[in-house]
Amino acid sequence: MVQDSMVKTRGHYPFQAGILIPAPIDKLASSHGAGAGLDISWCPQGFDADTITYKKSGFIMNGGIRYLPGKSITVAGHGFRYGNLLSIYAMPGYYFRPVQKGYLAVFAGPELNGYRKNFNLGLGAQVQANYSLSNRVAMGPGIIFKKRDGTPAMWMAAIRAGYRF
């Protein structure tokens, strides 16, 4: 019988901190440029990529902050600058692992949006794909959707790098 202290296991990493670069697409691209964001994800099953008995799907949570700078344009010979766009969000979600080193996650939830000193609540959704480059580092693309009252839907493409702890 093997004693517990002799069994070597990898660490369990339930958190993943990420940096992302969101780039507006559709109508939002005409008024805002690519920005930056920070987020943190929590998965009770952990993000371990090298475990043999990994769970194929389950609950995941993501929260963070995104910033998009407003562009400057000329209208009728006069300069105009769109306001910067700030989003703070917390979204529950569901993940699915089609392969051991990668997962696909879908999130939806509330977003607090700030534009020109005005803040209001909106709805946000994201789809993220992550592939493990090592047991602690992952990268992947994503699609971000946000909707505020009185504005058209806003879409962004993103690239994200995450570190697990």
DRENLUMVO-18437 format. One record per atom (N, C-alpha, C, O, CB): y, z, x; residue in one letter. Coordinates in steps of 0.1 Angstrom, whole numbers, plus 2048, in hexadecimal, padded with zeros to 3 digits. Each point is the difference from the previous one (the first is absolute). Glycine has a CB too. Layout:
<tivexs>
YZXA;...
</tivexs>
This chain:
<tivexs>
7F4800808M;80C8007F8M;80D800809M;80080780AM;7F38057E3M;8167EC80FV;80D7FF808V;80A8097FBV;8028017F4V;7F97E7811V;80B820804Q;80A8097FBQ;80D7F97FDQ;8037F5805Q;7F381D809Q;8127F37E8D;80C7FA7FCD;80A7FE80BD;8077F6800D;7F68147EAD;8047FF820S;8097FF80BS;7FD7F4809S;8087FC808S;7FC81D7F6S;7EF7E2801M;7FC7F680AM;8027F27FAM;7FF7F6807M;7F181A802M;8127EF7EAV;8027F37F9V;80E7FB803V;80A8077FDV;7E57FF7F1V;8127EE817K;80D7FA803K;8047F77F4K;7F97F77FDK;80480B81CK;80F8017E1T;8057F77F6T;80E7FC803T;807807807T;7EA8057E8T;8137E980BR;80E7FC802R;8098087F6R;7FB8067F7R;7FE7E3810R;8148187FCG;8098077F7G;8017FA7F3G;7FE7F47FEG;80F813816G;7F68017E2H;8037FB7F3H;80F7FE7FEH;80780A802H;7E48027F4H;81A7E8807Y;80E7FD800Y;8047FD7F1Y;7FF7F47FCY;80080381CY;8068137E1P;8047FE7F2P;80E7FA7FEP;8037FC7F5P;7EE816805P;8177ED811F;80D7FB7FFF;8027F4809F;7FA7FF80AF;80F8187F1F;8007E0800Q;8047F4808Q;80F7FE7FEQ;8057FD7F6Q;7E47F9807Q;81E80C80EA;80F7FE801A;8027F1804A;7F97FB809A;80C81D7FCA;8047E17F4G;8027F2803G;80F7FD801G;8098067FBG;7E27F57F9G;8177FA814I;80D7F9800I;7FE7F27FBI;7F67FA802I;812814812I;8027EE7E4L;7FE7F37FAL;80D7F8801L;80B805801L;7E48047F0L;80F7EA80FI;80B7F67FFI;7FF7F87F3I;7F87F77FFI;80A80881BI;8068057DCP;8007F87F4P;80A7F5801P;80B801804P;7EF8147EFP;8027DF808A;8087F4800A;8017FB7F2A;7F67FD7FAA;8047FD81DA;8128067E3P;8027FB7F2P;7FB7F17FFP;8027F8808P;8118187F5P;7E87EE7F7I;7FC7F27FCI;8067FE7F2I;8048097FAI;7E77F7814I;8157F47EED;8057FC7F3D;810802800D;8067FE80AD;7E48087EAD;81B7FE801K;80F8017FFK;80680B808K;80B7FF805K;7F37F97E4K;7FA81381AL;80580B809L;8037FB80EL;809806806L;7EA80A7ECL;8077E5813A;8027FB80DA;80E7FA802A;80580080BA;7E37FC7F7A;81E8007F3S;80E7FA801S;80B80B802S;80B7FD804S;7ED7F07EDS;80481F80BS;80A80B801S;7FD80B80AS;809807804S;7FC7F47E5S;7EF80681CH;7FC80A809H;7F77FB80BH;7F87F67FEH;80A81A7F0H;7FF7F681EG;7F87FC80CG;7F4809801G;7FE8097F9G;8167EE812G;7E48067FFA;7F4808803A;80580E805A;80A801806A;7E97EA801A;80581F7F5G;80480D803G;7F6808807G;7F87FB808G;8168047E4G;7F180E811A;7F7809807A;7FC80B7F6A;8078037F6A;8037F8821A;7EB80B7ECG;7FB80B7F8G;7F6809807G;7FA7FC80AG;8097F57E2G;7FC81B80FL;7F780A805L;7F88057F4L;8058027F5L;80A80581EL;7E47FB7EED;7F88057F5D;7F5809806D;7FD80180CD;8087EB7E6D;7F481B804I;7F5808804I;7F67FF7F4I;8038007F5I;80B810819I;7E57EE7F6S;7F67FF7F6S;7F680B802S;7FE80580BS;8047E27F5S;7F881E7F5W;7F680A800W;7F47FC7F9W;8017FB7F4W;81181780DW;7E37EF805C;7F37FD7FAC;7F680B802C;7FD80380BC;8077E47F9C;7F88207F1P;7F780C802P;7F37FC807P;7FB809807P;80F8007E5P;7F17EB814Q;7F47FC807Q;8037FD80EQ;7F6800808Q;8017F77E3Q;815808819G;8047FD80EG;8007F1803G;7FB7F87F8G;7FB81D80EG;8117E7804F;8027F2804F;7F67FD80CF;8027F5806F;81680C7F2F;7DE80780BD;7F77FE80BD;7FA7F27FFD;7FA7FC7F6D;80281C80CD;8057E0809A;7FB7F2800A;7F2800806A;7F97F67FDA;81E801804A;7E5812807D;7F47FF807D;7F58097FBD;7F5801806D;8187FA80DD;7F580B7E1T;7F58087FAT;7F67F77FAT;8037F57FAT;80D81E802T;7E37F1804I;7F67F97FAI;7FF8017F0I;7FE7F77F9I;7F580C81DI;8108097E6T;8008037F2T;80E8017FAT;80580A7FBT;7E6803808T;81C7E87FDY;80D7FF7FAY;7FF7FD7F1Y;7F77FA7FBY;8137FE81BY;80080C7E3K;8007FE7F1K;8077F27FEK;80A7FD806K;7F781C7F5K;7F97DF7FCK;8047F37FDK;80D7FF7F8K;8087F7802K;7E18037FEK;81A8107F8S;80C7FF7F8S;80480E7FCS;7F880A800S;8037DF7F7S;812819805G;80480D7FBG;8108017FFG;8077F6801G;7E581380AG;8188037F3F;80E8047FEF;80880080DF;7FA80480BF;8008097E1F;8127EE814I;80980080CI;80E8027FBI;8047FD7F4I;7ED7F3819I;8188167FBM;80E8037FCM;8097FB80BM;7FC80180CM;7FD8137E7M;8127E6809N;80A7FA80AN;80E8047FCN;8037FF7F4N;7ED7EE811N;818817804G;80E8037FEG;8087FD80CG;7FB7FF80BG;7FE8137E5G;8147EB80EG;8087FC80BG;80E7FC7FCG;8058027F5G;7E67F7817G;81B8007FEI;80E7FB7FEI;8017F2806I;7FA7FE80BI;80F81A7F6I;7FE7E07F8R;8037F2805R;80F7FD7FFR;8078057F8R;7E27F3800R;81C800812Y;80E7FD801Y;8017F1802Y;7F97FA809Y;80D81D800Y;8027E27EFL;8037F2802L;80F7FE801L;8088057F8L;7E47F47FBL;819801818P;80E7FE802P;8057F47F7P;7F97F67FEP;806813819P;80D7F97E4G;8067F57F8G;8067F6808G;80580280BG;80080E7E4G;7FB7E380DK;8057F5807K;80F7FE7FDK;8048047F5K;7E57F180BK;81E804809S;80E7FC7FES;8007F27FDS;7F97F8806S;80F81980AS;8007EB7E5I;8017F27FDI;80F7FD7FDI;808809800I;7E17F77F6I;81A7F3809T;80E7FC7FCT;7FF7FA7F2T;7F97F77FET;80D80581BT;8038097DFV;8017FB7F2V;80E7FC7FDV;809808801V;7E48077F7V;8157E4805A;80E7FB7FEA;80980380BA;80C8047FDA;7F07FE7EAA;8007FD825G;80880380CG;80280E803G;80780380AG;8047E97F1G;7EF81D7FEH;80180F803H;7F3806804H;7F67FC7FBH;81D8057F4H;7EE80881AG;7F3807805G;7FB80A7F6G;8088077FAG;8007F581DG;7EC8057E7F;7F98097F7F;7F4806807F;7F87F8806F;8117FC7E5F;7F4818814R;7F4806806R;7F98087F5R;8058087F9R;8067FA81ER;7E87FA7E8Y;7F78077F7Y;7FE80E805Y;7FF80280CY;7F67E97EDY;80981F7FEG;7FD80E805G;7F2801805G;7F77F87FDG;8198107F2G;7EE802819N;7F3803806N;7F78067F5N;8058067F6N;8057FE821N;7E97F97EAL;7F78057F6L;7F780A806L;7F97FE80AL;8087EC7EAL;7FE822806L;7F880B805L;7F68047F5L;8048017F4L;80E80781BL;7E17FA7F4S;7F68047F7S;7F880B805S;7FC80080CS;8037E97EBS;7FF821801I;7F880C803I;7F58007F5I;8037FF7F4I;81080F817I;7E07F37F9Y;7F57FE7F7Y;7F5809803Y;7FE80580BY;8097E47F2Y;7F181A7F8A;7F3808801A;7F77F97F6A;8028007F4A;809816813A;7EA7E47FEM;7F77F87F7M;7F2804802M;7FA80080BM;8167EE7F6M;7E98167F4P;7F1801801P;7FA7F2800P;8067F77FCP;7FB8207F9P;7F37E9810G;7F97F3801G;7F1801801G;7FA80B7FFG;81A7EC80BG;7E67FD7F8Y;7F27FF801Y;7FD7F780CY;8067F5801Y;7F680F7E6Y;7FA7FF821Y;7FC7F880BY;7F27FB7FFY;7F88067F9Y;818806815Y;7ED7E87F8F;7F37FA800F;7FD7FB80EF;8097FA806F;7F88007E2F;7F480981ER;7FC7FC80DR;7F67F5800R;7F48027FER;81181580BR;7FF7DC7F8P;7F77F5800P;7F880080DP;7F57FA801P;81A7F97EFP;7F781281BV;7F980180DV;80380E806V;8098067FBV;7FA7E0809V;7F581E805Q;80180E805Q;80D802807Q;80580B7FFQ;7E37F5803Q;81D7F7805K;80D802807K;80D7FC7F9K;80A800805K;7E87FD80FK;80C7FF7DFG;80C7FC7F9G;8008057F1G;7F58027FBG;80C7EA814G;80A8157ECY;8018047F1Y;80C7F97FAY;8097FB806Y;7ED81B7FFY;8097E87EEL;80A7FB7F8L;80580B7F6L;7F78067F9L;7FF7E2809L;81781A7FDA;80580B7F7A;80A7FB7F6A;8087F7804A;7F381A80EA;8057F47E2V;80A7FC7F6V;80680D7FBV;7FA80A7FDV;7F97E27FCV;81B814807F;80880C7FDF;80A7FC7F5F;8047F57FFF;7F9814818F;8068017E0A;80A7FE7F6A;80680D7FDA;7F980A7FFA;7FC7E27F7A;819814808G;80680D7FDG;80F7FF800G;8067F5801G;7E6817808G;81B8007F6P;80E8007FFP;8077FD80DP;7FA80480BP;80480C7E2P;80E7EB813E;8087FE80BE;80E8047FDE;8057FD7F5E;7ED7F0813E;81581A801L;80E8047FFL;8077F5808L;7FE7FF80CL;7FE81B7F0L;80C7DE7FEN;8077F5806N;80F803802N;8078057F6N;7E97EB801N;81680E815G;80E801802G;8067F3804G;7FC7F9809G;80081F7FEG;8107E57F2Y;8077F4803Y;80F8037FEY;8048047F5Y;7E87ED804Y;81C80E811R;80E8037FFR;80480E7FAR;8078007F6R;7FC7E7809R;7F7823806K;80280E7FBK;7FB8027F2K;80380B7FBK;8107F6814K;7E67F67EBN;7FA8027F3N;7F1802802N;7F97F8806N;8197FB7EEN;7E8817806F;7F2803800F;7FA7FF7F2F;8058057F7F;7FE80981EF;7F17EC7EAN;7F98007F3N;7F17FF803N;7FC7FB80BN;8187FA7E9N;7E480E802L;7F27FF801L;7FB7F27FCL;8067FA7F7L;7F881F805L;7F87E380BG;7F97F47FDG;7F1801802G;7FB80A802G;81A7E9804G;7E58017F8L;7F1800802L;7FD7F880CL;8067F5803L;7F780D7E4L;7FA802821G;7FC7F980CG;7F17FE800G;7F88087FAG;81B801812G;7E87ED7FBA;7F27FE802A;7FE7F980EA;8097F9804A;7F38057E3A;7F980581FQ;7FD7FA80DQ;7F17FC801Q;7F88077FAQ;81B806810Q;7EA7E97FEV;7F37FD804V;80080080FV;8087F9806V;7F37F97E5V;7FC81681BQ;7FF80080FQ;7F27FD804Q;7F68047FAQ;81C80E807Q;7EE7E780AA;7F37FD807A;80180680EA;80A7FE807A;7F17ED7ECA;7FB81D811N;80080680DN;7F47FD807N;7F58017FAN;81A8127FEN;7F27EA815Y;7F47FE808Y;80180A80CY;80B800807Y;7F27E77F2Y;7F982080AS;80080A80BS;7FE7F980ES;7F67F9802S;8008187EFS;8147F0817L;8007FB80EL;7F880A809L;7FA7FD80AL;81C7F77F2L;7EB819800S;7F980B806S;7FD80B7F6S;8047FE7F4S;8067FD823S;7F18107ECN;7FD80A7F6N;80D8067FBN;8018067F5N;7E97FF816N;8217FA7FDR;80D8067FCR;80B7F67FCR;8098047FAR;7F180F815R;8057E17F5V;80A7F67FEV;7FB7F47F7V;7F57FB801V;81580B816V;7FF7F77DFA;7FD7F57F7A;80C7F87FDA;80B804802A;7E380A7F3A;8107E5808M;80B7F77FDM;7FC7F77F4M;7F47FE7FDM;81480281BM;8027FB7E1G;7FD7F77F5G;80C7FB7F8G;80B806802G;7DF8057FDG;8147EB7F9P;80B7FB7F8P;8018077F2P;7F78087FDP;8077E280FP;80D8147EDG;8018057F3G;80A7F87F7G;8077F8805G;7F481F805G;8047EC7E9I;8097FA7F7I;80680C7F8I;7F98097FCI;7FA7E0802I;81A816800I;80880B7F9I;8077FA7F4I;8067F6801I;7FC817815I;7FD7FA7DFF;8077FC7F4F;80880C7FCF;7FC80C800F;7F27E47F9F;81E80E802K;80980B7FAK;8087FA7F5K;8047F5800K;7FD817816K;8017FD7E0K;8077FC7F4K;80980C7FCK;7FB80B7FEK;7F37E57FBK;81F80D806R;80980A7FBR;8067FB7F3R;8007F37FDR;80681481AR;7FF8027E0D;8057FC7F4D;80D7F7802D;809804808D;7EE8117EDD;80A7E0804G;80C7F7801G;8007F780CG;80A7F9803G;8028197F2G;7E97ED813T;7FF7F780BT;7F37F87FFT;7F68047FAT;81780C815T;7F37E47F7P;7F47F8800P;7F5807809P;804808809P;8097E27F2P;7E7812804A;7F5805809A;8047FC80EA;8057F5803A;7EA8097EBA;80D80B81BM;8037FE80FM;7F3800807M;7F78097FEM;820802801M;7E67EB80AW;7F47FF807W;80380080FW;80A7FB805W;7EC7F87E8W;80181381AM;80180180FM;7F27FE806M;7F68047FAM;81E80B805M;7EB7EA80DA;7F4800808A;80280A80BA;80C802804A;7EF7E57F6A;7FB81F80BA;80180A80AA;7F57FF80AA;7F57FC7FDA;8178137F3A;7F77F681CI;7F680380AI;80180E804I;80B806801I;7F67E2808I;7F381F7F8R;80080E802R;7F780480CR;7F57FA801R;81080A7E6R;7FF806821A;7F780580AA;7FF80F7FDA;80A8077FEA;7FD7E8813A;7ED8177F0G;7FE80E7FCG;7F980780BG;7F87FA807G;8088007E1G;802813819Y;7FA809809Y;7FA80C7F8Y;8068067F8Y;80A7F481BY;7E38087EFR;7F880A7F8R;80080E807R;7FF80180DR;7F37ED7EAR;80F81C802F;7FF80E805F;7FB8097F6F;7FE80C802F;8157F080DF;
</tivexs>
